[in-house]
Amino acid sequence: MKASELQRWARTRARGRYRFVLVSGVLAYGLPMFFIMTFMIPHPRFTKPESALLWLFTGAGYGMAMWLMQEYRYRKAAPKS
């Protein structure tokens, strides 16, 4: 992890995990996937509310996985005090 990446993650980290999961996972991943998979490539068995719940939880899972991966990289590269 480069110094600029460390600084950027430190700022993101300071804002909090839940905000990161909401913004990066649910809004940036789950919401676009909901629209694509519901309106552009509809699944015949899922209703719109079911699809919304599916992509809400999938986005939250994706956001949490990204948080954990970035935390691992940050802790591995951060200078020890």
Secondary structure, DSSP 4 states (H G I P E B T S, - for coil): --HHHHHHHHHHHHH-HHHHIIIIIIIIIIHHHHHIIIIIS--TT--HHHHHHHHHHHHHHHHHHHHHHHHHHHHHHSPP-
